[in-house]
Amino acid sequence: MASPKRKRSGTGKCPICGRATDAQYRPFCSRRCADVDLSRWLSGAYAVPGREDADEDGERADPVDAKKDGSGEAH
């Protein structure tokens, strides 16, 4: 039994190796390249840069205010 030929999409290149993409693994050319990309994400090689000086709401965290409650006394 012969294995079915995979359709190659000539519209793009694999971001890992540069070969033509495969419709089954798009945007990659093979499962190997898809797994390489996944491994890079999981290891932290692809990190979205963020600002460490901002809270989740985007406001600047003030260490002095974080120790106080509404009464103005430090804990």
C-alpha positions in Angstrom: 0.0 0.0 0.0 1.5 3.3 -1.0 1.3 6.3 1.2 -0.8 9.2 -0.1 1.2 12.1 -1.4 0.8 15.3 0.7 -0.3 18.4 -1.1 2.3 21.1 -0.9 1.0 24.6 -0.8 3.2 27.0 -2.9 1.8 30.0 -1.2 4.2 30.2 1.8 7.4 29.0 3.3 7.9 27.1 6.6 9.0 29.6 9.3 11.4 27.0 10.7 13.3 25.6 7.6 12.0 27.7 4.7 10.6 24.8 2.6 7.1 25.0 1.0 4.3 24.6 3.5 2.2 21.5 3.7 -1.6 22.0 3.9 -1.8 19.4 6.7 0.8 21.2 8.9 0.3 24.7 7.7 2.1 27.1 8.3 4.9 24.5 8.6 6.2 21.9 6.1 6.1 18.9 8.4 5.2 17.7 11.8 8.9 17.9 12.8 8.9 21.7 12.1 5.6 22.1 13.9 7.1 20.3 16.9 10.3 22.4 16.8 8.1 25.5 17.0 6.0 24.1 19.8 9.2 23.3 21.7 10.5 26.8 21.3 7.3 28.2 22.7 7.3 25.8 25.7 10.9 26.4 26.5 10.5 30.2 26.5 12.6 30.9 23.4 9.6 32.8 22.0 8.8 35.2 24.8 6.5 38.2 24.4 8.3 41.1 26.0 6.4 42.7 28.9 7.0 45.5 31.3 7.8 44.4 34.8 7.0 47.7 36.4 3.3 47.6 35.6 0.5 45.8 37.5 -2.1 43.6 35.7 -4.3 46.7 35.3 -1.5 48.6 33.7 -1.0 51.0 36.6 2.4 51.4 38.2 2.8 49.4 41.4 3.9 51.5 44.4 5.6 49.3 47.1 4.8 51.8 49.8 1.1 51.9 49.1 1.0 48.1 48.8 1.9 47.8 52.6 -0.9 50.1 53.6 -4.6 49.4 53.9 -7.4 52.0 53.6 -6.6 53.4 57.0 -3.2 54.8 56.0 -1.3 52.6 58.6 1.6 50.4 57.5 1.4 46.7 58.3 
